[in-house]
Amino acid sequence: MTGCGLPGLVADAAQIDARLALSRCRLTGPLVLTRAQLNGDLDLRDTTVTAPGGEAVSAVHATVDGDALCTNLTVDGGFRLSGASMDGEFDLEGAAL
């Protein structure tokens, strides 16, 4: 889902057997990946997530078996990764949290 606008995305406890690509997207609500299992990369490059006053990105106890690509990610709100694990690179170059 690259280059799209979404009111948010809730995929808690989801199992995704591929890359989750949300690059160049604009989310006007939270991205929730709590307890999600991603068997590939998480691609949030050049994405904006806006949820002022709350958690904009929540990936508590999420597992990413690939890379978390977050270059130029902009987050307006909380960013929580408590207990998350990533097997690959976690790239926040140019991110604004």
MDTraj code that builds the backbone (N, CA, C; nanometers):
import mdtraj as md
import numpy as np

residues = "MET THR GLY CYS GLY LEU PRO GLY LEU VAL ALA ASP ALA ALA GLN ILE ASP ALA ARG LEU ALA LEU SER ARG CYS ARG LEU THR GLY PRO LEU VAL LEU THR ARG ALA GLN LEU ASN GLY ASP LEU ASP LEU ARG ASP THR THR VAL THR ALA PRO GLY GLY GLU ALA VAL SER ALA VAL HIS ALA THR VAL ASP GLY ASP ALA LEU CYS THR ASN LEU THR VAL ASP GLY GLY PHE ARG LEU SER GLY ALA SER MET ASP GLY GLU PHE ASP LEU GLU GLY ALA ALA LEU".split()
xyz = np.array([
    [0.0854, -0.1175, 0.0000],
    [0.0000, 0.0000, 0.0000],
    [0.0895, 0.1232, 0.0000],
    [0.1592, 0.1469, -0.1034],
    [0.2484, 0.2615, -0.1074],
    [0.1761, 0.3829, -0.1645],
    [0.2117, 0.4986, -0.1103],
    [0.1581, 0.6242, -0.1614],
    [0.0108, 0.6463, -0.1359],
    [-0.0435, 0.5907, -0.0285],
    [-0.1875, 0.6058, -0.0041],
    [-0.2152, 0.6875, 0.1224],
    [-0.3387, 0.7284, 0.1372],
    [-0.3851, 0.7950, 0.2571],
    [-0.4793, 0.7016, 0.3313],
    [-0.4579, 0.6885, 0.4613],
    [-0.5396, 0.5983, 0.5425],
    [-0.5835, 0.6697, 0.6705],
    [-0.7011, 0.6336, 0.7244],
    [-0.7443, 0.6923, 0.8512],
    [-0.6754, 0.6282, 0.9710],
    [-0.5805, 0.5414, 0.9462],
    [-0.5097, 0.4647, 1.0478],
    [-0.5089, 0.3200, 1.0025],
    [-0.4342, 0.2366, 1.0723],
    [-0.4304, 0.0940, 1.0397],
    [-0.4120, 0.0166, 1.1691],
    [-0.5066, -0.0710, 1.1988],
    [-0.4991, -0.1554, 1.3178],
    [-0.4803, -0.2988, 1.2704],
    [-0.3631, -0.3539, 1.3009],
    [-0.3305, -0.4915, 1.2625],
    [-0.2690, -0.5634, 1.3815],
    [-0.3256, -0.5377, 1.5007],
    [-0.2698, -0.6027, 1.6188],
    [-0.2971, -0.7522, 1.6137],
    [-0.1985, -0.8287, 1.6558],
    [-0.2008, -0.9746, 1.6571],
    [-0.2100, -1.0352, 1.5171],
    [-0.1822, -0.9571, 1.4143],
    [-0.1848, -1.0080, 1.2767],
    [-0.0576, -1.0868, 1.2484],
    [-0.0695, -1.1845, 1.1600],
    [0.0481, -1.2534, 1.1088],
    [0.0559, -1.2219, 0.9605],
    [0.1645, -1.1572, 0.9203],
    [0.1825, -1.1145, 0.7822],
    [0.3025, -1.1893, 0.7273],
    [0.2793, -1.2739, 0.6278],
    [0.3839, -1.3596, 0.5738],
    [0.4533, -1.2966, 0.4534],
    [0.4709, -1.1679, 0.4585],
    [0.5375, -1.0945, 0.3508],
    [0.5826, -0.9600, 0.4066],
    [0.6309, -0.8768, 0.3197],
    [0.6718, -0.7406, 0.3540],
    [0.5468, -0.6553, 0.3741],
    [0.5443, -0.5742, 0.4796],
    [0.4362, -0.4769, 0.4992],
    [0.4889, -0.3423, 0.4539],
    [0.4439, -0.2969, 0.3371],
    [0.4938, -0.1729, 0.2770],
    [0.3882, -0.0638, 0.2882],
    [0.4199, 0.0381, 0.3668],
    [0.3362, 0.1568, 0.3818],
    [0.4187, 0.2809, 0.3487],
    [0.5104, 0.2679, 0.2558],
    [0.5986, 0.3805, 0.2229],
    [0.5212, 0.4893, 0.1488],
    [0.5627, 0.6129, 0.1746],
    [0.5031, 0.7321, 0.1156],
    [0.3532, 0.7439, 0.1443],
    [0.3100, 0.6945, 0.2591],
    [0.1688, 0.7022, 0.2991],
    [0.1481, 0.8140, 0.4005],
    [0.0230, 0.8540, 0.4144],
    [-0.0165, 0.9509, 0.5163],
    [-0.1299, 0.8868, 0.5966],
    [-0.1008, 0.8588, 0.7250],
    [-0.2005, 0.8026, 0.8150],
    [-0.2460, 0.9122, 0.9094],
    [-0.3753, 0.9370, 0.9138],
    [-0.4304, 1.0405, 1.0008],
    [-0.4843, 0.9818, 1.1307],
    [-0.4482, 0.8593, 1.1569],
    [-0.4813, 0.7903, 1.2806],
    [-0.3681, 0.6956, 1.3130],
    [-0.3790, 0.6208, 1.4194],
    [-0.2670, 0.5389, 1.4658],
    [-0.2371, 0.4181, 1.3773],
    [-0.1108, 0.3779, 1.3820],
    [-0.0654, 0.2523, 1.3235],
    [-0.0423, 0.1574, 1.4405],
    [-0.1250, 0.0537, 1.4502],
    [-0.1202, -0.0377, 1.5643],
    [-0.0780, -0.1760, 1.5147],
    [0.0392, -0.2189, 1.5598],
    [0.0939, -0.3496, 1.5240],
    [0.1258, -0.4309, 1.6494],
    [0.0516, -0.4078, 1.7558],
    [0.0739, -0.4756, 1.8832],
    [0.0622, -0.6271, 1.8654],
    [0.1649, -0.6975, 1.9088],
    [0.1732, -0.8439, 1.9007],
    [0.1658, -0.8966, 1.7572],
    [0.1918, -0.8137, 1.6586],
    [0.1923, -0.8585, 1.5188],
    [0.3212, -0.9342, 1.4886],
    [0.3118, -1.0295, 1.3976],
    [0.4270, -1.1074, 1.3514],
    [0.4434, -1.0792, 1.2024],
    [0.5519, -1.0094, 1.1672],
    [0.5814, -0.9794, 1.0273],
    [0.6960, -1.0678, 0.9827],
    [0.6697, -1.1545, 0.8875],
    [0.7723, -1.2455, 0.8356],
    [0.8382, -1.1847, 0.7126],
    [0.8781, -1.0615, 0.7262],
    [0.9431, -0.9852, 0.6208],
    [0.9759, -0.8478, 0.6754],
    [1.0004, -0.7534, 0.5851],
    [1.0347, -0.6172, 0.6246],
    [0.9113, -0.5357, 0.6616],
    [0.9333, -0.4328, 0.7429],
    [0.8350, -0.3290, 0.7698],
    [0.8871, -0.2026, 0.7023],
    [0.8152, -0.1541, 0.6019],
    [0.8607, -0.0405, 0.5222],
    [0.7719, 0.0809, 0.5479],
    [0.8252, 0.1758, 0.6249],
    [0.7542, 0.2998, 0.6564],
    [0.8305, 0.4213, 0.6030],
    [0.9103, 0.4021, 0.4995],
    [0.9907, 0.5118, 0.4458],
    [0.9020, 0.6236, 0.3920],
    [0.9385, 0.7477, 0.4283],
    [0.8701, 0.8687, 0.3797],
    [0.7215, 0.8707, 0.4155],
    [0.6858, 0.8127, 0.5283],
    [0.5466, 0.8048, 0.5733],
    [0.5235, 0.9016, 0.6889],
    [0.4016, 0.9520, 0.6981],
    [0.3603, 1.0390, 0.8083],
    [0.2458, 0.9728, 0.8826],
    [0.2604, 0.9625, 1.0157],
    [0.1548, 0.9081, 1.1012],
    [0.1199, 1.0158, 1.2027],
    [-0.0073, 1.0552, 1.2051],
    [-0.0521, 1.1639, 1.2916],
    [-0.1605, 1.1154, 1.3858],
    [-0.1327, 1.1243, 1.5151],
    [-0.2308, 1.0946, 1.6193],
    [-0.1933, 1.1758, 1.7423],
    [-0.2021, 1.3099, 1.7319],
    [-0.1598, 1.3944, 1.8441],
    [-0.2387, 1.3638, 1.9709],
    [-0.1684, 1.3647, 2.0827],
    [-0.2329, 1.3381, 2.2102],
    [-0.2483, 1.1907, 2.2412],
    [-0.2039, 1.1032, 2.1515],
    [-0.2147, 0.9592, 2.1745],
    [-0.0942, 0.8883, 2.1154],
    [-0.1029, 0.7562, 2.1074],
    [0.0042, 0.6791, 2.0460],
    [-0.0177, 0.6735, 1.8960],
    [0.0733, 0.7306, 1.8207],
    [0.0636, 0.7289, 1.6755],
    [0.1109, 0.5952, 1.6195],
    [0.2186, 0.5408, 1.6778],
    [0.2710, 0.4107, 1.6363],
    [0.2847, 0.3254, 1.7619],
    [0.2189, 0.2103, 1.7605],
    [0.2283, 0.1172, 1.8719],
    [0.2595, -0.0209, 1.8159],
    [0.3789, -0.0704, 1.8491],
    [0.4207, -0.2027, 1.8047],
    [0.4723, -0.2827, 1.9248],
    [0.3980, -0.2771, 2.0325],
    [0.4345, -0.3457, 2.1562],
    [0.4346, -0.4965, 2.1320],
    [0.5453, -0.5610, 2.1662],
    [0.5635, -0.7057, 2.1498],
    [0.5483, -0.7522, 2.0051],
    [0.5682, -0.6631, 1.9097],
    [0.5670, -0.7015, 1.7683],
    [0.6992, -0.7681, 1.7327],
    [0.6965, -0.8535, 1.6317],
    [0.8160, -0.9199, 1.5824],
    [0.8288, -0.8933, 1.4330],
    [0.9455, -0.8413, 1.3941],
    [0.9750, -0.8171, 1.2525],
    [1.0934, -0.9053, 1.2168],
    [1.0729, -1.0012, 1.1255],
    [1.1787, -1.0940, 1.0884],
    [1.2757, -1.0362, 0.9860],
    [1.2472, -0.9177, 0.9354],
    [1.3364, -0.8518, 0.8407],
    [1.3799, -0.7174, 0.8948],
    [1.3932, -0.6206, 0.8052],
    [1.4343, -0.4852, 0.8415],
    [1.3135, -0.3976, 0.8734],
    [1.3330, -0.2990, 0.9596],
    [1.2346, -0.1934, 0.9839],
    [1.2904, -0.0678, 0.9185],
    [1.2369, -0.0349, 0.8030],
    [1.2861, 0.0760, 0.7215],
    [1.2002, 0.1982, 0.7495],
    [1.2526, 0.2902, 0.8291],
    [1.1759, 0.4064, 0.8748],
    [1.2449, 0.5377, 0.8389],
    [1.3213, 0.5407, 0.7310],
    [1.3879, 0.6647, 0.6920],
    [1.2835, 0.7700, 0.6556],
    [1.3070, 0.8902, 0.7049],
    [1.2180, 1.0046, 0.6813],
    [1.0754, 0.9818, 0.7319],
    [1.0584, 0.8937, 0.8281],
    [0.9288, 0.8739, 0.8930],
    [0.8994, 0.9947, 0.9807],
    [0.7773, 1.0461, 0.9738],
    [0.7337, 1.1554, 1.0598],
    [0.6190, 1.1061, 1.1462],
    [0.6350, 1.1209, 1.2779],
    [0.5332, 1.0748, 1.3722],
    [0.4911, 1.1916, 1.4604],
    [0.3626, 1.2232, 1.4596],
    [0.3050, 1.3250, 1.5475],
    [0.2179, 1.2521, 1.6485],
    [0.2756, 1.2248, 1.7645],
    [0.2106, 1.1462, 1.8686],
    [0.3141, 1.0514, 1.9261],
    [0.2700, 0.9595, 2.0091],
    [0.3615, 0.8659, 2.0728],
    [0.4129, 0.7593, 1.9776],
    [0.5303, 0.7042, 2.0109],
    [0.5961, 0.5998, 1.9316],
    [0.6418, 0.4946, 2.0310],
    [0.5738, 0.3799, 2.0360],
    [0.6003, 0.2821, 2.1422],
    [0.6353, 0.1453, 2.0847],
    [0.7513, 0.0931, 2.1253],
    [0.8005, -0.0357, 2.0776],
    [0.8356, -0.1304, 2.1925],
    [0.7780, -0.1137, 2.3073],
    [0.8118, -0.1950, 2.4246],
    [0.8030, -0.3440, 2.3926],
    [0.9117, -0.4157, 2.4176],
    [0.9131, -0.5600, 2.3984],
    [0.9155, -0.6056, 2.2541],
    [0.9297, -0.5145, 2.1592],
    [0.9356, -0.5520, 2.0177],
    [1.0721, -0.6105, 1.9854],
    [1.0770, -0.6951, 1.8825],
    [1.2046, -0.7488, 1.8376],
    [1.2137, -0.7403, 1.6856],
    [1.3351, -0.7111, 1.6386],
    [1.3611, -0.6990, 1.4959],
    [1.4881, -0.7737, 1.4638],
    [1.4809, -0.8614, 1.3653],
    [1.5977, -0.9412, 1.3292],
    [1.6946, -0.8650, 1.2399],
    [1.6466, -0.7668, 1.1683],
    [1.7320, -0.6941, 1.0748],
    [1.7636, -0.5549, 1.1228],
    [1.7888, -0.4685, 1.0293],
    [1.8240, -0.3285, 1.0534],
    [1.7018, -0.2481, 1.0965],
    [1.7224, -0.1537, 1.1888],
    [1.6182, -0.0603, 1.2304],
    [1.6676, 0.0783, 1.1922],
    [1.6218, 0.1288, 1.0779],
    [1.6754, 0.2501, 1.0178],
    [1.5811, 0.3673, 1.0417],
    [1.6257, 0.4625, 1.1230],
    [1.5486, 0.5843, 1.1533],
    [1.6158, 0.7095, 1.0974],
    [1.7015, 0.6942, 0.9981],
    [1.7721, 0.8080, 0.9416],
    [1.6719, 0.9118, 0.8881],
    [1.6854, 1.0355, 0.9347],
    [1.5995, 1.1445, 0.8895],
    [1.4599, 1.1426, 0.9496],
    [1.4326, 1.0520, 1.0433],
    [1.3003, 1.0436, 1.1043],
    [1.2783, 1.1569, 1.2030],
    [1.1524, 1.1991, 1.2178],
    [1.1124, 1.2998, 1.3152],
    [1.0058, 1.2381, 1.4038],
    [1.0460, 1.2085, 1.5280],
    [0.9536, 1.1440, 1.6213],
    [0.9178, 1.2394, 1.7327],
])
top = md.Topology()
chain = top.add_chain()
for i, resn in enumerate(residues, 1):
    res = top.add_residue(resn, chain, resSeq=i)
    for name in ("N", "CA", "C"):
        top.add_atom(name, md.element.get_by_symbol(name[0]), res)
traj = md.Trajectory(xyz[None], top)
